[in-house]
Amino acid sequence: MLTPESRSTDFPFLRDACYFNTAAESIPPQSVLAALERYGRDKSLGMDGRDAHFAELELCRETAAGLLHRSVGEVSFCSSTSEAYNLLHSALQLKRPDEVVITDLDFPSGVTPWICSELQPVIQLWKNSDGVLDLEGLEPLLNENTRLVQVSLVSFLTGYRIDWEPFRDAVRKLAPHAVLAVDVTQCFGRVELDCLDADCLFASSYKWLLGIHGGCVVSVAERCAEILTTRAGGWFHIGNAFDADRFTRVDPIPGAASFSVGMPGFASIYAMRAGMEYLKNVGIEKIAQHADPIVARVHEGLAELGIGTMSPPRPGNSSGIVAFQHERDAEIHAGLLAENIHVMRQAGRIRISVHGYNQMDDAEKLLSVLAGFT
């Protein structure tokens, strides 16, 4: 994906398009489409195909664990980050005076389970300042009652990337009883993750991981398995689901495995593994080295045009997302589409996302069109 030649082979759609919308939907490589065909062949065997399905599940778990530098037992899958966070809610059962810290740069999936909870834990909102989540705004929110701190390593809204180590150290020091949960949907597969010591990590499969809908990587650190075991009903995550005592007690498998409550979405699993294997073979470090300068050029070019971004660029801590607000957003979006340049437009915001299959020429074309609106 890092050269025009390999991109043309692996991503035929991109031969004529400049695609800057991976933060919404990725373009899957041909290997992912081949994996879906293989899933179809296995599924056509009926029950006889299940051996292949479950073998693929374990291979996917191994691939994800390798990329996250965690053990296989610390990794599982569910259908979406929304499901993952609702299952996390069921595990923690937080109620007053328990406190939950969320941010105003987070995606709704990571914050709404606690806001709408009937148990009504105390919600503390960490607000950004000019697109930055600074520790001065966080530290007063942390205390002995803090039971969960929920963040996105990279914000879907602005592309802001949390400075992980100072943030983690502040949470561990000032909120010693808090679970540290991180949504890595907008960075896993695009940047080298520095948050692997978080208590739990969640990532949707259809964005930077190059998979399809219906999948979410779940990782729960072994040290937290006891407290991060879901209390949801189901069967796939229950150790005694078919035992004689199944109508009198429920024995969930602890930790990450408890987040897989029902039959796995095998089509997504096949695609997810193929996408992750593709990224592993290319090398996420190489993807970052290739794409970060393109992101820097977008920031630079927008500044030259007098367009301020919603979060400032962070030297040495790049994400794949650049976002800005503009009163002519509808015209800009239409003008870009006319040149076959794909970005996200939503509520006055233009979001540009850069993956390994983008090239510097794409950025220059993008900026040249934007210049016509300044």
C-alpha positions in Angstrom: 0.0 0.0 0.0 3.0 2.3 0.4 3.8 2.8 -3.3 1.6 3.8 -6.3 2.3 0.4 -7.9 1.4 -1.8 -4.9 -1.6 0.5 -4.1 -2.9 0.0 -7.7 -2.7 -3.8 -7.3 -4.0 -4.1 -3.8 -6.6 -1.3 -3.9 -7.9 -1.0 -7.5 -10.5 1.7 -6.5 -7.7 4.0 -5.6 -6.2 4.1 -9.1 -8.3 7.1 -10.0 -9.4 8.3 -6.6 -7.9 10.3 -3.7 -9.5 8.7 -0.7 -9.2 10.6 2.6 -12.1 9.1 4.5 -10.6 6.0 6.3 -11.7 7.4 9.6 -15.2 6.6 8.5 -14.7 3.7 6.1 -11.5 2.1 4.9 -10.9 0.6 1.5 -10.2 -3.1 2.0 -7.3 -4.7 0.2 -7.9 -7.5 -2.3 -6.7 -10.0 0.4 -9.7 -9.1 2.6 -12.1 -9.7 -0.3 -10.4 -13.0 -0.9 -10.9 -13.9 2.8 -14.6 -13.1 2.4 -14.8 -15.5 -0.5 -13.1 -18.1 1.6 -15.6 -17.5 4.3 -18.4 -18.0 1.8 -17.0 -21.3 0.6 -16.6 -22.5 4.2 -20.2 -21.4 5.1 -21.6 -23.2 2.1 -20.5 -26.5 3.7 -23.0 -25.9 6.5 -22.1 -27.5 9.8 -19.0 -29.0 8.2 -17.7 -25.5 7.7 -17.6 -24.7 11.4 -14.2 -26.3 12.0 -12.7 -23.8 9.5 -14.7 -20.9 11.1 -13.4 -21.6 14.6 -9.9 -22.2 13.3 -10.0 -18.7 11.7 -11.2 -17.3 15.0 -8.2 -18.5 16.8 -5.8 -17.3 14.1 -7.5 -13.9 14.2 -7.0 -13.8 18.0 -3.3 -14.7 17.6 -2.8 -12.0 15.0 -4.5 -9.3 17.1 -2.6 -10.4 20.2 0.7 -10.1 18.3 -0.1 -6.6 17.1 -1.1 -5.6 20.6 1.8 -7.3 22.3 -0.6 -9.2 24.6 -1.3 -12.8 25.3 -3.9 -14.7 23.3 -6.0 -15.0 26.4 -6.2 -11.2 26.7 -7.9 -10.8 23.3 -11.4 -11.4 22.2 -14.0 -10.0 19.7 -17.5 -8.7 19.7 -19.6 -7.0 17.1 -18.8 -3.3 17.6 -17.3 -0.8 20.1 -20.9 0.0 21.1 -21.4 -3.5 22.2 -18.0 -3.6 23.9 -18.7 -0.5 26.0 -22.2 -1.7 27.0 -20.6 -5.0 28.1 -17.9 -3.0 30.0 -20.8 -1.2 31.7 -22.3 -4.5 32.7 -19.0 -5.6 34.2 -18.3 -2.5 36.3 -21.8 -1.9 37.6 -20.9 1.6 38.6 -23.2 3.6 40.8 -23.1 6.7 43.0 -20.7 7.7 44.5 -18.6 6.0 41.8 -17.3 8.5 39.3 -16.6 8.2 35.5 -14.3 10.5 33.6 -15.2 11.0 29.9 -14.0 13.5 27.4 -15.7 15.9 25.0 -13.6 14.6 22.1 -14.7 11.0 22.5 -17.1 9.0 20.3 -20.6 8.4 21.7 -20.0 4.7 22.0 -17.5 5.3 24.8 -19.5 7.7 26.9 -23.3 7.0 26.5 -23.5 3.7 28.5 -22.7 5.6 31.7 -24.7 8.7 30.9 -27.9 6.7 30.3 -27.2 4.2 33.1 -30.0 3.6 35.5 -27.3 3.2 38.2 -26.4 6.9 37.7 -22.7 7.1 38.4 -21.3 10.6 38.7 -20.1 11.8 35.3 -17.0 14.0 35.1 -16.5 15.7 31.8 -12.9 16.4 30.8 -13.2 19.3 28.3 -10.8 20.2 25.6 -9.1 23.6 25.5 -8.6 24.8 21.9 -8.6 21.2 20.7 -6.2 20.0 23.4 -7.0 17.7 26.4 -4.5 19.1 28.9 -3.7 17.6 32.3 -4.7 20.8 34.1 -8.3 20.1 33.1 -8.1 16.4 34.1 -6.4 16.4 37.4 -9.2 18.1 39.4 -11.6 15.4 38.1 -9.6 12.5 39.6 -10.0 11.2 43.1 -10.5 8.1 45.2 -14.1 7.6 43.9 -13.0 7.6 40.2 -13.7 4.1 39.0 -13.4 4.5 35.2 -11.4 6.9 33.0 -12.5 6.5 29.3 -10.6 8.1 26.5 -9.9 7.7 22.8 -6.2 7.7 22.0 -7.1 9.6 18.8 -10.3 11.6 18.6 -12.7 10.8 15.8 -13.8 14.5 15.9 -10.5 16.4 15.6 -7.6 13.9 15.3 -6.2 15.0 18.7 -3.9 12.3 20.1 -3.5 12.0 23.8 0.0 12.4 25.2 -0.2 8.9 26.8 2.5 8.6 29.4 1.7 11.9 31.4 -2.0 11.1 31.1 -1.6 7.5 32.3 0.7 8.6 35.2 -1.8 11.2 36.4 -4.6 8.7 36.4 -2.6 6.0 38.2 -1.5 8.5 40.8 -4.7 10.5 41.5 -7.3 7.8 40.8 -5.7 4.5 42.0 -9.0 2.6 41.8 -9.9 3.6 38.3 -10.0 1.3 35.3 -8.3 2.9 32.3 -10.3 2.1 29.1 -9.1 3.3 25.7 -10.8 3.3 22.4 -8.1 2.8 19.7 -10.5 2.6 16.8 -9.0 5.7 15.2 -5.4 4.6 15.4 -5.0 0.8 15.6 -3.5 -0.1 12.3 -2.3 3.4 11.5 0.1 4.5 14.3 2.3 2.6 16.7 0.3 2.3 19.9 1.9 3.6 23.0 -1.1 2.8 25.3 -0.7 -0.9 25.5 -0.5 -0.8 29.3 -4.1 0.4 29.5 -6.5 -1.9 31.3 -8.7 -2.5 28.3 -8.6 -1.6 24.6 -11.4 -1.6 22.0 -11.1 -1.1 18.3 -13.7 -1.3 15.5 -12.6 -3.4 12.5 -13.8 -1.5 9.5 -11.7 1.6 9.6 -7.9 1.6 9.9 -7.7 -2.2 10.4 -9.0 -2.5 6.8 -11.8 -5.0 7.7 -15.6 -4.9 7.4 -18.5 -4.1 9.6 -19.5 -6.3 12.5 -16.3 -6.7 14.3 -14.5 -5.2 17.3 -11.1 -6.2 18.8 -11.4 -6.4 22.6 -8.3 -6.6 24.8 -8.5 -6.9 28.6 -5.3 -7.1 30.6 -5.0 -10.3 32.6 -4.5 -8.4 35.8 -8.0 -6.9 35.4 -9.8 -10.0 34.3 -11.7 -10.5 37.5 -13.2 -7.0 37.6 -13.6 -6.8 33.8 -15.8 -9.8 33.4 -19.2 -9.0 31.8 -22.5 -9.9 33.5 -24.4 -10.1 30.3 -26.5 -13.1 29.2 -25.5 -15.3 26.3 -23.7 -18.6 25.9 -20.4 -18.4 24.1 -18.7 -16.7 27.0 -20.3 -19.0 29.7 -18.2 -21.9 31.0 -21.2 -23.9 32.1 -23.6 -23.0 29.2 -24.5 -26.7 28.6 -23.8 -28.2 32.0 -26.4 -29.8 34.2 -26.5 -26.7 36.5 -27.0 -24.2 33.6 -30.5 -23.2 34.9 -29.4 -22.4 38.4 -26.1 -20.5 37.9 -24.0 -18.7 35.3 -20.2 -19.1 35.2 -18.8 -16.5 32.8 -15.3 -17.0 31.4 -13.3 -14.1 33.0 -11.7 -11.2 31.2 -11.6 -10.6 27.5 -13.4 -13.8 26.6 -16.5 -12.6 28.5 -17.0 -10.0 25.8 -17.8 -12.6 23.2 -21.3 -13.3 24.4 -22.8 -15.0 21.3 -21.8 -16.8 18.1 -18.9 -14.9 16.6 -19.5 -12.9 13.4 -17.3 -15.1 11.3 -17.4 -13.1 8.1 -16.0 -10.1 10.0 -13.4 -12.4 11.7 -12.2 -13.7 8.3 -11.9 -10.1 7.0 -10.4 -8.8 10.2 -7.6 -11.3 10.2 -6.8 -10.7 6.6 -6.7 -6.9 7.2 -4.5 -7.2 10.2 -2.2 -9.7 8.5 -1.9 -7.2 5.6 -1.0 -4.4 8.0 1.5 -6.7 9.9 3.2 -7.6 6.6 3.5 -4.0 5.5 4.5 -2.9 9.0 2.6 -0.4 11.1 5.9 1.4 11.8 6.4 1.8 8.1 2.9 2.9 7.5 3.4 5.7 10.1 6.7 6.7 8.6 5.0 6.9 5.2 1.8 8.6 6.2 2.9 11.0 9.0 4.7 13.4 6.5 1.5 13.5 4.4 -0.4 14.5 7.5 2.2 17.1 8.3 1.9 18.5 4.7 -1.9 18.7 5.1 -1.5 20.7 8.3 1.2 22.9 6.7 -0.9 23.5 3.6 -4.1 24.3 5.6 -2.1 26.9 7.6 -0.8 28.4 4.4 -4.4 28.8 3.3 -5.4 30.4 6.5 -7.5 27.4 7.6 -7.1 26.5 11.3 -7.5 22.9 12.4 -9.8 21.8 15.3 -6.8 20.4 17.1 -3.2 21.6 16.6 -0.5 19.5 15.0 1.5 17.5 17.6 5.2 17.1 16.5 6.3 13.5 17.1 2.8 12.4 18.1 0.9 12.4 14.8 -2.5 10.8 14.2 -4.1 10.0 10.8 -6.8 12.7 11.1 -6.9 16.4 10.4 -10.2 18.3 10.8 -11.3 21.8 10.3 -14.5 23.8 10.4 -15.6 26.1 7.5 -18.7 28.1 6.7 -18.5 26.9 3.1 -18.2 23.2 4.1 -20.9 22.1 1.7 -19.3 23.8 -1.3 -15.9 22.5 -0.3 -17.2 18.9 -0.1 -18.9 19.2 -3.4 -15.8 20.7 -5.0 -13.6 17.9 -3.7 -16.0 15.2 -4.9 -16.0 16.8 -8.3 -12.3 16.0 -8.4 -12.8 12.5 -7.0 -11.3 13.5 -3.7 -13.2 11.8 -0.8 -13.3 13.4 2.7 -15.9 13.4 5.5 -18.3 16.3 5.9 -20.5 16.5 9.0 -22.1 19.4 10.8 -19.8 22.1 9.3 -16.7 20.0 9.8 -14.4 18.6 7.1 -12.3 15.6 8.2 -9.3 14.4 6.3 -7.9 11.0 7.2 -4.5 9.7 5.9 -3.7 6.0 5.8 -0.8 4.1 4.2 -2.5 4.0 0.8 -2.5 7.8 0.5 0.4 9.5 -1.4 1.9 12.9 -1.1 0.5 13.7 -4.6 -3.0 13.1 -3.1 -2.3 15.7 -0.5 -1.2 18.3 -3.0 -4.3 17.7 -5.1 -6.5 18.1 -2.0 -4.7 21.4 -1.1 -4.9 22.7 -4.6 -8.7 22.3 -4.6 -9.0 23.8 -1.1 -7.1 26.8 -2.3 -10.0 27.7 -4.6 -12.2 28.4 -1.5 -9.9 30.8 0.3 
